[in-house]
Amino acid sequence: MPKGKYYDSKFKEEVRERIKSSGKSVPEISREYGISPNTVYGWLTSSLPKSNPILEINRLRRQNEELLNLVGELTLDLKKKR
């Protein structure tokens, strides 16, 4: 299987910044640079911060529980004032 073309990190960052600052779509920018849109989407995805989905789910569950408790308390306060 043939290897793909290598792009250095400086070039990848240039393409990512161009997408962010120009308001153009990935396919438009990829045509300008002569790169496959899938390659550019891969670069965009790889530049995202890596997070642990289990930790994120647990954090969101705790936050949801706190918000539900707060809504419950506010609801009780409103009923008491009536």
mmCIF file of the N, C-alpha and C atoms, coordinates in Angstrom:
data_MODEL
# 
_entry.id   MODEL 
# 
loop_
_atom_site.group_PDB 
_atom_site.id 
_atom_site.type_symbol 
_atom_site.label_atom_id 
_atom_site.label_alt_id 
_atom_site.label_comp_id 
_atom_site.label_asym_id 
_atom_site.label_entity_id 
_atom_site.label_seq_id 
_atom_site.pdbx_PDB_ins_code 
_atom_site.Cartn_x 
_atom_site.Cartn_y 
_atom_site.Cartn_z 
_atom_site.occupancy 
_atom_site.B_iso_or_equiv 
_atom_site.pdbx_formal_charge 
_atom_site.auth_seq_id 
_atom_site.auth_comp_id 
_atom_site.auth_asym_id 
_atom_site.auth_atom_id 
_atom_site.pdbx_PDB_model_num 
ATOM 1   N N  . MET A 1 1  ? 0.848   -1.174 0.000  1.00 0.00 ? 1  MET A N  1 
ATOM 2   C CA . MET A 1 1  ? 0.000   0.000  0.000  1.00 0.00 ? 1  MET A CA 1 
ATOM 3   C C  . MET A 1 1  ? 0.898   1.244  0.000  1.00 0.00 ? 1  MET A C  1 
ATOM 4   N N  . PRO A 1 2  ? 0.649   2.204  -0.891 1.00 0.00 ? 2  PRO A N  1 
ATOM 5   C CA . PRO A 1 2  ? 1.497   3.392  -0.948 1.00 0.00 ? 2  PRO A CA 1 
ATOM 6   C C  . PRO A 1 2  ? 1.242   4.315  0.241  1.00 0.00 ? 2  PRO A C  1 
ATOM 7   N N  . LYS A 1 3  ? 2.313   4.956  0.660  1.00 0.00 ? 3  LYS A N  1 
ATOM 8   C CA . LYS A 1 3  ? 2.187   5.913  1.761  1.00 0.00 ? 3  LYS A CA 1 
ATOM 9   C C  . LYS A 1 3  ? 1.659   7.238  1.234  1.00 0.00 ? 3  LYS A C  1 
ATOM 10  N N  . GLY A 1 4  ? 0.951   7.965  2.087  1.00 0.00 ? 4  GLY A N  1 
ATOM 11  C CA . GLY A 1 4  ? 0.430   9.275  1.718  1.00 0.00 ? 4  GLY A CA 1 
ATOM 12  C C  . GLY A 1 4  ? 1.524   10.334 1.790  1.00 0.00 ? 4  GLY A C  1 
ATOM 13  N N  . LYS A 1 5  ? 1.189   11.514 1.356  1.00 0.00 ? 5  LYS A N  1 
ATOM 14  C CA . LYS A 1 5  ? 2.123   12.627 1.393  1.00 0.00 ? 5  LYS A CA 1 
ATOM 15  C C  . LYS A 1 5  ? 2.275   13.127 2.826  1.00 0.00 ? 5  LYS A C  1 
ATOM 16  N N  . TYR A 1 6  ? 3.482   13.551 3.185  1.00 0.00 ? 6  TYR A N  1 
ATOM 17  C CA . TYR A 1 6  ? 3.749   14.056 4.525  1.00 0.00 ? 6  TYR A CA 1 
ATOM 18  C C  . TYR A 1 6  ? 3.633   15.576 4.525  1.00 0.00 ? 6  TYR A C  1 
ATOM 19  N N  . TYR A 1 7  ? 2.926   16.114 5.510  1.00 0.00 ? 7  TYR A N  1 
ATOM 20  C CA . TYR A 1 7  ? 2.808   17.554 5.699  1.00 0.00 ? 7  TYR A CA 1 
ATOM 21  C C  . TYR A 1 7  ? 3.355   17.885 7.084  1.00 0.00 ? 7  TYR A C  1 
ATOM 22  N N  . ASP A 1 8  ? 4.243   18.884 7.145  1.00 0.00 ? 8  ASP A N  1 
ATOM 23  C CA . ASP A 1 8  ? 4.805   19.219 8.452  1.00 0.00 ? 8  ASP A CA 1 
ATOM 24  C C  . ASP A 1 8  ? 3.783   19.965 9.304  1.00 0.00 ? 8  ASP A C  1 
ATOM 25  N N  . SER A 1 9  ? 4.067   20.024 10.600 1.00 0.00 ? 9  SER A N  1 
ATOM 26  C CA . SER A 1 9  ? 3.107   20.595 11.557 1.00 0.00 ? 9  SER A CA 1 
ATOM 27  C C  . SER A 1 9  ? 2.862   22.082 11.300 1.00 0.00 ? 9  SER A C  1 
ATOM 28  N N  . LYS A 1 10 ? 3.861   22.782 10.794 1.00 0.00 ? 10 LYS A N  1 
ATOM 29  C CA . LYS A 1 10 ? 3.695   24.204 10.509 1.00 0.00 ? 10 LYS A CA 1 
ATOM 30  C C  . LYS A 1 10 ? 2.657   24.407 9.396  1.00 0.00 ? 10 LYS A C  1 
ATOM 31  N N  . PHE A 1 11 ? 2.719   23.580 8.370  1.00 0.00 ? 11 PHE A N  1 
ATOM 32  C CA . PHE A 1 11 ? 1.761   23.659 7.271  1.00 0.00 ? 11 PHE A CA 1 
ATOM 33  C C  . PHE A 1 11 ? 0.354   23.312 7.756  1.00 0.00 ? 11 PHE A C  1 
ATOM 34  N N  . LYS A 1 12 ? 0.248   22.263 8.570  1.00 0.00 ? 12 LYS A N  1 
ATOM 35  C CA . LYS A 1 12 ? -1.058  21.866 9.102  1.00 0.00 ? 12 LYS A CA 1 
ATOM 36  C C  . LYS A 1 12 ? -1.673  22.998 9.913  1.00 0.00 ? 12 LYS A C  1 
ATOM 37  N N  . GLU A 1 13 ? -0.854  23.636 10.738 1.00 0.00 ? 13 GLU A N  1 
ATOM 38  C CA . GLU A 1 13 ? -1.351  24.743 11.556 1.00 0.00 ? 13 GLU A CA 1 
ATOM 39  C C  . GLU A 1 13 ? -1.786  25.907 10.678 1.00 0.00 ? 13 GLU A C  1 
ATOM 40  N N  . GLU A 1 14 ? -1.058  26.163 9.611  1.00 0.00 ? 14 GLU A N  1 
ATOM 41  C CA . GLU A 1 14 ? -1.425  27.231 8.674  1.00 0.00 ? 14 GLU A CA 1 
ATOM 42  C C  . GLU A 1 14 ? -2.808  26.965 8.067  1.00 0.00 ? 14 GLU A C  1 
ATOM 43  N N  . VAL A 1 15 ? -3.045  25.728 7.655  1.00 0.00 ? 15 VAL A N  1 
ATOM 44  C CA . VAL A 1 15 ? -4.336  25.365 7.067  1.00 0.00 ? 15 VAL A CA 1 
ATOM 45  C C  . VAL A 1 15 ? -5.447  25.484 8.111  1.00 0.00 ? 15 VAL A C  1 
ATOM 46  N N  . ARG A 1 16 ? -5.201  24.998 9.330  1.00 0.00 ? 16 ARG A N  1 
ATOM 47  C CA . ARG A 1 16 ? -6.212  25.102 10.399 1.00 0.00 ? 16 ARG A CA 1 
ATOM 48  C C  . ARG A 1 16 ? -6.545  26.558 10.693 1.00 0.00 ? 16 ARG A C  1 
ATOM 49  N N  . GLU A 1 17 ? -5.537  27.405 10.782 1.00 0.00 ? 17 GLU A N  1 
ATOM 50  C CA . GLU A 1 17 ? -5.773  28.821 11.066 1.00 0.00 ? 17 GLU A CA 1 
ATOM 51  C C  . GLU A 1 17 ? -6.522  29.491 9.918  1.00 0.00 ? 17 GLU A C  1 
ATOM 52  N N  . ARG A 1 18 ? -6.214  29.106 8.701  1.00 0.00 ? 18 ARG A N  1 
ATOM 53  C CA . ARG A 1 18 ? -6.906  29.673 7.535  1.00 0.00 ? 18 ARG A CA 1 
ATOM 54  C C  . ARG A 1 18 ? -8.392  29.324 7.582  1.00 0.00 ? 18 ARG A C  1 
ATOM 55  N N  . ILE A 1 19 ? -8.709  28.127 7.975  1.00 0.00 ? 19 ILE A N  1 
ATOM 56  C CA . ILE A 1 19 ? -10.113 27.715 8.085  1.00 0.00 ? 19 ILE A CA 1 
ATOM 57  C C  . ILE A 1 19 ? -10.808 28.532 9.172  1.00 0.00 ? 19 ILE A C  1 
ATOM 58  N N  . LYS A 1 20 ? -10.147 28.689 10.309 1.00 0.00 ? 20 LYS A N  1 
ATOM 59  C CA . LYS A 1 20 ? -10.751 29.421 11.424 1.00 0.00 ? 20 LYS A CA 1 
ATOM 60  C C  . LYS A 1 20 ? -10.947 30.893 11.099 1.00 0.00 ? 20 LYS A C  1 
ATOM 61  N N  . SER A 1 21 ? -9.981  31.500 10.408 1.00 0.00 ? 21 SER A N  1 
ATOM 62  C CA . SER A 1 21 ? -10.020 32.948 10.209 1.00 0.00 ? 21 SER A CA 1 
ATOM 63  C C  . SER A 1 21 ? -10.740 33.385 8.934  1.00 0.00 ? 21 SER A C  1 
ATOM 64  N N  . SER A 1 22 ? -10.841 32.511 7.943  1.00 0.00 ? 22 SER A N  1 
ATOM 65  C CA . SER A 1 22 ? -11.389 32.939 6.654  1.00 0.00 ? 22 SER A CA 1 
ATOM 66  C C  . SER A 1 22 ? -12.906 32.828 6.560  1.00 0.00 ? 22 SER A C  1 
ATOM 67  N N  . GLY A 1 23 ? -13.499 31.968 7.371  1.00 0.00 ? 23 GLY A N  1 
ATOM 68  C CA . GLY A 1 23 ? -14.937 31.740 7.265  1.00 0.00 ? 23 GLY A CA 1 
ATOM 69  C C  . GLY A 1 23 ? -15.299 30.819 6.111  1.00 0.00 ? 23 GLY A C  1 
ATOM 70  N N  . LYS A 1 24 ? -14.293 30.291 5.424  1.00 0.00 ? 24 LYS A N  1 
ATOM 71  C CA . LYS A 1 24 ? -14.538 29.367 4.323  1.00 0.00 ? 24 LYS A CA 1 
ATOM 72  C C  . LYS A 1 24 ? -14.686 27.951 4.855  1.00 0.00 ? 24 LYS A C  1 
ATOM 73  N N  . SER A 1 25 ? -15.325 27.121 4.059  1.00 0.00 ? 25 SER A N  1 
ATOM 74  C CA . SER A 1 25 ? -15.543 25.731 4.460  1.00 0.00 ? 25 SER A CA 1 
ATOM 75  C C  . SER A 1 25 ? -14.273 24.907 4.244  1.00 0.00 ? 25 SER A C  1 
ATOM 76  N N  . VAL A 1 26 ? -14.249 23.745 4.876  1.00 0.00 ? 26 VAL A N  1 
ATOM 77  C CA . VAL A 1 26 ? -13.113 22.842 4.718  1.00 0.00 ? 26 VAL A CA 1 
ATOM 78  C C  . VAL A 1 26 ? -12.924 22.455 3.255  1.00 0.00 ? 26 VAL A C  1 
ATOM 79  N N  . PRO A 1 27 ? -13.984 22.088 2.518  1.00 0.00 ? 27 PRO A N  1 
ATOM 80  C CA . PRO A 1 27 ? -13.768 21.750 1.103  1.00 0.00 ? 27 PRO A CA 1 
ATOM 81  C C  . PRO A 1 27 ? -13.171 22.905 0.288  1.00 0.00 ? 27 PRO A C  1 
ATOM 82  N N  . GLU A 1 28 ? -13.592 24.134 0.586  1.00 0.00 ? 28 GLU A N  1 
ATOM 83  C CA . GLU A 1 28 ? -13.038 25.285 -0.142 1.00 0.00 ? 28 GLU A CA 1 
ATOM 84  C C  . GLU A 1 28 ? -11.546 25.437 0.129  1.00 0.00 ? 28 GLU A C  1 
ATOM 85  N N  . ILE A 1 29 ? -11.175 25.371 1.397  1.00 0.00 ? 29 ILE A N  1 
ATOM 86  C CA . ILE A 1 29 ? -9.765  25.519 1.756  1.00 0.00 ? 29 ILE A CA 1 
ATOM 87  C C  . ILE A 1 29 ? -8.949  24.348 1.220  1.00 0.00 ? 29 ILE A C  1 
ATOM 88  N N  . SER A 1 30 ? -9.506  23.146 1.305  1.00 0.00 ? 30 SER A N  1 
ATOM 89  C CA . SER A 1 30 ? -8.758  21.981 0.824  1.00 0.00 ? 30 SER A CA 1 
ATOM 90  C C  . SER A 1 30 ? -8.508  22.081 -0.679 1.00 0.00 ? 30 SER A C  1 
ATOM 91  N N  . ARG A 1 31 ? -9.453  22.634 -1.439 1.00 0.00 ? 31 ARG A N  1 
ATOM 92  C CA . ARG A 1 31 ? -9.226  22.839 -2.878 1.00 0.00 ? 31 ARG A CA 1 
ATOM 93  C C  . ARG A 1 31 ? -8.117  23.853 -3.107 1.00 0.00 ? 31 ARG A C  1 
ATOM 94  N N  . GLU A 1 32 ? -8.124  24.934 -2.313 1.00 0.00 ? 32 GLU A N  1 
ATOM 95  C CA . GLU A 1 32 ? -7.091  25.966 -2.450 1.00 0.00 ? 32 GLU A CA 1 
ATOM 96  C C  . GLU A 1 32 ? -5.693  25.392 -2.232 1.00 0.00 ? 32 GLU A C  1 
ATOM 97  N N  . TYR A 1 33 ? -5.573  24.507 -1.268 1.00 0.00 ? 33 TYR A N  1 
ATOM 98  C CA . TYR A 1 33 ? -4.262  23.940 -0.927 1.00 0.00 ? 33 TYR A CA 1 
ATOM 99  C C  . TYR A 1 33 ? -3.977  22.630 -1.661 1.00 0.00 ? 33 TYR A C  1 
ATOM 100 N N  . GLY A 1 34 ? -4.973  22.101 -2.380 1.00 0.00 ? 34 GLY A N  1 
ATOM 101 C CA . GLY A 1 34 ? -4.769  20.852 -3.094 1.00 0.00 ? 34 GLY A CA 1 
ATOM 102 C C  . GLY A 1 34 ? -4.670  19.642 -2.176 1.00 0.00 ? 34 GLY A C  1 
ATOM 103 N N  . ILE A 1 35 ? -5.464  19.666 -1.116 1.00 0.00 ? 35 ILE A N  1 
ATOM 104 C CA . ILE A 1 35 ? -5.452  18.605 -0.110 1.00 0.00 ? 35 ILE A CA 1 
ATOM 105 C C  . ILE A 1 35 ? -6.851  18.000 -0.039 1.00 0.00 ? 35 ILE A C  1 
ATOM 106 N N  . SER A 1 36 ? -6.930  16.736 0.266  1.00 0.00 ? 36 SER A N  1 
ATOM 107 C CA . SER A 1 36 ? -8.215  16.074 0.451  1.00 0.00 ? 36 SER A CA 1 
ATOM 108 C C  . SER A 1 36 ? -8.945  16.676 1.658  1.00 0.00 ? 36 SER A C  1 
ATOM 109 N N  . PRO A 1 37 ? -10.252 16.921 1.536  1.00 0.00 ? 37 PRO A N  1 
ATOM 110 C CA . PRO A 1 37 ? -11.008 17.408 2.699  1.00 0.00 ? 37 PRO A CA 1 
ATOM 111 C C  . PRO A 1 37 ? -10.908 16.456 3.891  1.00 0.00 ? 37 PRO A C  1 
ATOM 112 N N  . ASN A 1 38 ? -10.864 15.155 3.635  1.00 0.00 ? 38 ASN A N  1 
ATOM 113 C CA . ASN A 1 38 ? -10.745 14.192 4.737  1.00 0.00 ? 38 ASN A CA 1 
ATOM 114 C C  . ASN A 1 38 ? -9.443  14.384 5.501  1.00 0.00 ? 38 ASN A C  1 
ATOM 115 N N  . THR A 1 39 ? -8.379  14.717 4.788  1.00 0.00 ? 39 THR A N  1 
ATOM 116 C CA . THR A 1 39 ? -7.095  14.975 5.445  1.00 0.00 ? 39 THR A CA 1 
ATOM 117 C C  . THR A 1 39 ? -7.215  16.184 6.359  1.00 0.00 ? 39 THR A C  1 
ATOM 118 N N  . VAL A 1 40 ? -7.845  17.234 5.855  1.00 0.00 ? 40 VAL A N  1 
ATOM 119 C CA . VAL A 1 40 ? -7.986  18.461 6.649  1.00 0.00 ? 40 VAL A CA 1 
ATOM 120 C C  . VAL A 1 40 ? -8.889  18.212 7.855  1.00 0.00 ? 40 VAL A C  1 
ATOM 121 N N  . TYR A 1 41 ? -9.986  17.467 7.668  1.00 0.00 ? 41 TYR A N  1 
ATOM 122 C CA . TYR A 1 41 ? -10.842 17.141 8.811  1.00 0.00 ? 41 TYR A CA 1 
ATOM 123 C C  . TYR A 1 41 ? -10.048 16.362 9.863  1.00 0.00 ? 41 TYR A C  1 
ATOM 124 N N  . GLY A 1 42 ? -9.172  15.477 9.423  1.00 0.00 ? 42 GLY A N  1 
ATOM 125 C CA . GLY A 1 42 ? -8.320  14.737 10.356 1.00 0.00 ? 42 GLY A CA 1 
ATOM 126 C C  . GLY A 1 42 ? -7.420  15.661 11.144 1.00 0.00 ? 42 GLY A C  1 
ATOM 127 N N  . TRP A 1 43 ? -6.850  16.665 10.470 1.00 0.00 ? 43 TRP A N  1 
ATOM 128 C CA . TRP A 1 43 ? -5.998  17.632 11.166 1.00 0.00 ? 43 TRP A CA 1 
ATOM 129 C C  . TRP A 1 43 ? -6.801  18.432 12.183 1.00 0.00 ? 43 TRP A C  1 
ATOM 130 N N  . LEU A 1 44 ? -8.014  18.808 11.809 1.00 0.00 ? 44 LEU A N  1 
ATOM 131 C CA . LEU A 1 44 ? -8.854  19.563 12.746 1.00 0.00 ? 44 LEU A CA 1 
ATOM 132 C C  . LEU A 1 44 ? -9.203  18.721 13.967 1.00 0.00 ? 44 LEU A C  1 
ATOM 133 N N  . THR A 1 45 ? -9.536  17.466 13.729 1.00 0.00 ? 45 THR A N  1 
ATOM 134 C CA . THR A 1 45 ? -9.890  16.565 14.827 1.00 0.00 ? 45 THR A CA 1 
ATOM 135 C C  . THR A 1 45 ? -8.699  16.314 15.736 1.00 0.00 ? 45 THR A C  1 
ATOM 136 N N  . SER A 1 46 ? -7.530  16.141 15.144 1.00 0.00 ? 46 SER A N  1 
ATOM 137 C CA . SER A 1 46 ? -6.339  15.836 15.953 1.00 0.00 ? 46 SER A CA 1 
ATOM 138 C C  . SER A 1 46 ? -5.888  17.035 16.782 1.00 0.00 ? 46 SER A C  1 
ATOM 139 N N  . SER A 1 47 ? -6.330  18.239 16.390 1.00 0.00 ? 47 SER A N  1 
ATOM 140 C CA . SER A 1 47 ? -5.930  19.424 17.150 1.00 0.00 ? 47 SER A CA 1 
ATOM 141 C C  . SER A 1 47 ? -6.853  19.692 18.333 1.00 0.00 ? 47 SER A C  1 
ATOM 142 N N  . LEU A 1 48 ? -7.961  18.941 18.425 1.00 0.00 ? 48 LEU A N  1 
ATOM 143 C CA . LEU A 1 48 ? -8.872  19.109 19.558 1.00 0.00 ? 48 LEU A CA 1 
ATOM 144 C C  . LEU A 1 48 ? -8.248  18.527 20.817 1.00 0.00 ? 48 LEU A C  1 
ATOM 145 N N  . PRO A 1 49 ? -8.555  19.124 21.961 1.00 0.00 ? 49 PRO A N  1 
ATOM 146 C CA . PRO A 1 49 ? -8.010  18.564 23.206 1.00 0.00 ? 49 PRO A CA 1 
ATOM 147 C C  . PRO A 1 49 ? -8.559  17.165 23.454 1.00 0.00 ? 49 PRO A C  1 
ATOM 148 N N  . LYS A 1 50 ? -7.695  16.300 23.905 1.00 0.00 ? 50 LYS A N  1 
ATOM 149 C CA . LYS A 1 50 ? -8.097  14.935 24.215 1.00 0.00 ? 50 LYS A CA 1 
ATOM 150 C C  . LYS A 1 50 ? -8.709  14.924 25.616 1.00 0.00 ? 50 LYS A C  1 
ATOM 151 N N  . SER A 1 51 ? -9.865  14.314 25.731 1.00 0.00 ? 51 SER A N  1 
ATOM 152 C CA . SER A 1 51 ? -10.481 14.225 27.045 1.00 0.00 ? 51 SER A CA 1 
ATOM 153 C C  . SER A 1 51 ? -10.948 12.797 27.269 1.00 0.00 ? 51 SER A C  1 
ATOM 154 N N  . ASN A 1 52 ? -11.122 12.467 28.512 1.00 0.00 ? 52 ASN A N  1 
ATOM 155 C CA . ASN A 1 52 ? -11.585 11.143 28.875 1.00 0.00 ? 52 ASN A CA 1 
ATOM 156 C C  . ASN A 1 52 ? -13.108 11.180 28.904 1.00 0.00 ? 52 ASN A C  1 
ATOM 157 N N  . PRO A 1 53 ? -13.779 10.451 27.998 1.00 0.00 ? 53 PRO A N  1 
ATOM 158 C CA . PRO A 1 53 ? -15.236 10.538 27.942 1.00 0.00 ? 53 PRO A CA 1 
ATOM 159 C C  . PRO A 1 53 ? -15.925 10.092 29.228 1.00 0.00 ? 53 PRO A C  1 
ATOM 160 N N  . ILE A 1 54 ? -15.356 9.129  29.938 1.00 0.00 ? 54 ILE A N  1 
ATOM 161 C CA . ILE A 1 54 ? -15.961 8.668  31.194 1.00 0.00 ? 54 ILE A CA 1 
ATOM 162 C C  . ILE A 1 54 ? -15.932 9.794  32.221 1.00 0.00 ? 54 ILE A C  1 
ATOM 163 N N  . LEU A 1 55 ? -14.800 10.495 32.314 1.00 0.00 ? 55 LEU A N  1 
ATOM 164 C CA . LEU A 1 55 ? -14.713 11.611 33.258 1.00 0.00 ? 55 LEU A CA 1 
ATOM 165 C C  . LEU A 1 55 ? -15.688 12.722 32.885 1.00 0.00 ? 55 LEU A C  1 
ATOM 166 N N  . GLU A 1 56 ? -15.812 12.979 31.591 1.00 0.00 ? 56 GLU A N  1 
ATOM 167 C CA . GLU A 1 56 ? -16.728 14.020 31.134 1.00 0.00 ? 56 GLU A CA 1 
ATOM 168 C C  . GLU A 1 56 ? -18.177 13.644 31.434 1.00 0.00 ? 56 GLU A C  1 
ATOM 169 N N  . ILE A 1 57 ? -18.538 12.403 31.215 1.00 0.00 ? 57 ILE A N  1 
ATOM 170 C CA . ILE A 1 57 ? -19.903 11.946 31.508 1.00 0.00 ? 57 ILE A CA 1 
ATOM 171 C C  . ILE A 1 57 ? -20.188 12.077 32.997 1.00 0.00 ? 57 ILE A C  1 
ATOM 172 N N  . ASN A 1 58 ? -19.250 11.675 33.835 1.00 0.00 ? 58 ASN A N  1 
ATOM 173 C CA . ASN A 1 58 ? -19.439 11.789 35.281 1.00 0.00 ? 58 ASN A CA 1 
ATOM 174 C C  . ASN A 1 58 ? -19.568 13.243 35.713 1.00 0.00 ? 58 ASN A C  1 
ATOM 175 N N  . ARG A 1 59 ? -18.766 14.106 35.111 1.00 0.00 ? 59 ARG A N  1 
ATOM 176 C CA . ARG A 1 59 ? -18.838 15.530 35.448 1.00 0.00 ? 59 ARG A CA 1 
ATOM 177 C C  . ARG A 1 59 ? -20.215 16.077 35.065 1.00 0.00 ? 59 ARG A C  1 
ATOM 178 N N  . LEU A 1 60 ? -20.695 15.721 33.889 1.00 0.00 ? 60 LEU A N  1 
ATOM 179 C CA . LEU A 1 60 ? -22.008 16.194 33.448 1.00 0.00 ? 60 LEU A CA 1 
ATOM 180 C C  . LEU A 1 60 ? -23.133 15.639 34.313 1.00 0.00 ? 60 LEU A C  1 
ATOM 181 N N  . ARG A 1 61 ? -23.011 14.404 34.759 1.00 0.00 ? 61 ARG A N  1 
ATOM 182 C CA . ARG A 1 61 ? -24.028 13.821 35.648 1.00 0.00 ? 61 ARG A CA 1 
ATOM 183 C C  . ARG A 1 61 ? -24.087 14.578 36.968 1.00 0.00 ? 61 ARG A C  1 
ATOM 184 N N  . ARG A 1 62 ? -22.907 14.868 37.547 1.00 0.00 ? 62 ARG A N  1 
ATOM 185 C CA . ARG A 1 62 ? -22.868 15.620 38.809 1.00 0.00 ? 62 ARG A CA 1 
ATOM 186 C C  . ARG A 1 62 ? -23.479 17.010 38.614 1.00 0.00 ? 62 ARG A C  1 
ATOM 187 N N  . GLN A 1 63 ? -23.120 17.657 37.512 1.00 0.00 ? 63 GLN A N  1 
ATOM 188 C CA . GLN A 1 63 ? -23.645 18.986 37.235 1.00 0.00 ? 63 GLN A CA 1 
ATOM 189 C C  . GLN A 1 63 ? -25.162 18.938 37.052 1.00 0.00 ? 63 GLN A C  1 
ATOM 190 N N  . ASN A 1 64 ? -25.645 17.935 36.359 1.00 0.00 ? 64 ASN A N  1 
ATOM 191 C CA . ASN A 1 64 ? -27.085 17.773 36.152 1.00 0.00 ? 64 ASN A CA 1 
ATOM 192 C C  . ASN A 1 64 ? -27.798 17.575 37.484 1.00 0.00 ? 64 ASN A C  1 
ATOM 193 N N  . GLU A 1 65 ? -27.226 16.753 38.346 1.00 0.00 ? 65 GLU A N  1 
ATOM 194 C CA . GLU A 1 65 ? -27.825 16.509 39.659 1.00 0.00 ? 65 GLU A CA 1 
ATOM 195 C C  . GLU A 1 65 ? -27.871 17.792 40.485 1.00 0.00 ? 65 GLU A C  1 
ATOM 196 N N  . GLU A 1 66 ? -26.807 18.564 40.460 1.00 0.00 ? 66 GLU A N  1 
ATOM 197 C CA . GLU A 1 66 ? -26.771 19.829 41.188 1.00 0.00 ? 66 GLU A CA 1 
ATOM 198 C C  . GLU A 1 66 ? -27.838 20.790 40.666 1.00 0.00 ? 66 GLU A C  1 
ATOM 199 N N  . LEU A 1 67 ? -27.970 20.853 39.350 1.00 0.00 ? 67 LEU A N  1 
ATOM 200 C CA . LEU A 1 67 ? -28.976 21.743 38.766 1.00 0.00 ? 67 LEU A CA 1 
ATOM 201 C C  . LEU A 1 67 ? -30.391 21.301 39.106 1.00 0.00 ? 67 LEU A C  1 
ATOM 202 N N  . LEU A 1 68 ? -30.644 19.994 39.089 1.00 0.00 ? 68 LEU A N  1 
ATOM 203 C CA . LEU A 1 68 ? -31.964 19.490 39.463 1.00 0.00 ? 68 LEU A CA 1 
ATOM 204 C C  . LEU A 1 68 ? -32.278 19.803 40.920 1.00 0.00 ? 68 LEU A C  1 
ATOM 205 N N  . ASN A 1 69 ? -31.285 19.663 41.789 1.00 0.00 ? 69 ASN A N  1 
ATOM 206 C CA . ASN A 1 69 ? -31.484 20.007 43.196 1.00 0.00 ? 69 ASN A CA 1 
ATOM 207 C C  . ASN A 1 69 ? -31.800 21.493 43.358 1.00 0.00 ? 69 ASN A C  1 
ATOM 208 N N  . LEU A 1 70 ? -31.089 22.319 42.626 1.00 0.00 ? 70 LEU A N  1 
ATOM 209 C CA . LEU A 1 70 ? -31.314 23.762 42.701 1.00 0.00 ? 70 LEU A CA 1 
ATOM 210 C C  . LEU A 1 70 ? -32.713 24.116 42.208 1.00 0.00 ? 70 LEU A C  1 
ATOM 211 N N  . VAL A 1 71 ? -33.135 23.515 41.120 1.00 0.00 ? 71 VAL A N  1 
ATOM 212 C CA . VAL A 1 71 ? -34.487 23.759 40.599 1.00 0.00 ? 71 VAL A CA 1 
ATOM 213 C C  . VAL A 1 71 ? -35.526 23.309 41.622 1.00 0.00 ? 71 VAL A C  1 
ATOM 214 N N  . GLY A 1 72 ? -35.296 22.175 42.240 1.00 0.00 ? 72 GLY A N  1 
ATOM 215 C CA . GLY A 1 72 ? -36.216 21.686 43.265 1.00 0.00 ? 72 GLY A CA 1 
ATOM 216 C C  . GLY A 1 72 ? -36.322 22.648 44.435 1.00 0.00 ? 72 GLY A C  1 
ATOM 217 N N  . GLU A 1 73 ? -35.186 23.145 44.905 1.00 0.00 ? 73 GLU A N  1 
ATOM 218 C CA . GLU A 1 73 ? -35.185 24.099 46.020 1.00 0.00 ? 73 GLU A CA 1 
ATOM 219 C C  . GLU A 1 73 ? -35.922 25.380 45.632 1.00 0.00 ? 73 GLU A C  1 
ATOM 220 N N  . LEU A 1 74 ? -35.676 25.886 44.447 1.00 0.00 ? 74 LEU A N  1 
ATOM 221 C CA . LEU A 1 74 ? -36.341 27.109 44.005 1.00 0.00 ? 74 LEU A CA 1 
ATOM 222 C C  . LEU A 1 74 ? -37.846 26.902 43.858 1.00 0.00 ? 74 LEU A C  1 
ATOM 223 N N  . THR A 1 75 ? -38.229 25.735 43.397 1.00 0.00 ? 75 THR A N  1 
ATOM 224 C CA . THR A 1 75 ? -39.651 25.419 43.266 1.00 0.00 ? 75 THR A CA 1 
ATOM 225 C C  . THR A 1 75 ? -40.325 25.400 44.628 1.00 0.00 ? 75 THR A C  1 
ATOM 226 N N  . LEU A 1 76 ? -39.661 24.787 45.614 1.00 0.00 ? 76 LEU A N  1 
ATOM 227 C CA . LEU A 1 76 ? -40.218 24.759 46.981 1.00 0.00 ? 76 LEU A CA 1 
ATOM 228 C C  . LEU A 1 76 ? -40.326 26.163 47.548 1.00 0.00 ? 76 LEU A C  1 
ATOM 229 N N  . ASP A 1 77 ? -39.297 26.988 47.322 1.00 0.00 ? 77 ASP A N  1 
ATOM 230 C CA . ASP A 1 77 ? -39.333 28.375 47.806 1.00 0.00 ? 77 ASP A CA 1 
ATOM 231 C C  . ASP A 1 77 ? -40.522 29.141 47.206 1.00 0.00 ? 77 ASP A C  1 
ATOM 232 N N  . LEU A 1 78 ? -40.766 28.936 45.921 1.00 0.00 ? 78 LEU A N  1 
ATOM 233 C CA . LEU A 1 78 ? -41.882 29.631 45.274 1.00 0.00 ? 78 LEU A CA 1 
ATOM 234 C C  . LEU A 1 78 ? -43.219 29.173 45.824 1.00 0.00 ? 78 LEU A C  1 
ATOM 235 N N  . LYS A 1 79 ? -43.343 27.869 46.103 1.00 0.00 ? 79 LYS A N  1 
ATOM 236 C CA . LYS A 1 79 ? -44.610 27.343 46.630 1.00 0.00 ? 79 LYS A CA 1 
ATOM 237 C C  . LYS A 1 79 ? -44.854 27.864 48.044 1.00 0.00 ? 79 LYS A C  1 
ATOM 238 N N  . LYS A 1 80 ? -43.769 28.019 48.827 1.00 0.00 ? 80 LYS A N  1 
ATOM 239 C CA . LYS A 1 80 ? -43.921 28.530 50.192 1.00 0.00 ? 80 LYS A CA 1 
ATOM 240 C C  . LYS A 1 80 ? -44.378 29.977 50.200 1.00 0.00 ? 80 LYS A C  1 
ATOM 241 N N  . LYS A 1 81 ? -43.961 30.745 49.202 1.00 0.00 ? 81 LYS A N  1 
ATOM 242 C CA . LYS A 1 81 ? -44.289 32.174 49.148 1.00 0.00 ? 81 LYS A CA 1 
ATOM 243 C C  . LYS A 1 81 ? -45.716 32.419 48.668 1.00 0.00 ? 81 LYS A C  1 
ATOM 244 N N  . ARG A 1 82 ? -46.376 31.430 48.132 1.00 0.00 ? 82 ARG A N  1 
ATOM 245 C CA . ARG A 1 82 ? -47.750 31.617 47.632 1.00 0.00 ? 82 ARG A CA 1 
ATOM 246 C C  . ARG A 1 82 ? -48.743 31.544 48.724 1.00 0.00 ? 82 ARG A C  1 
# 
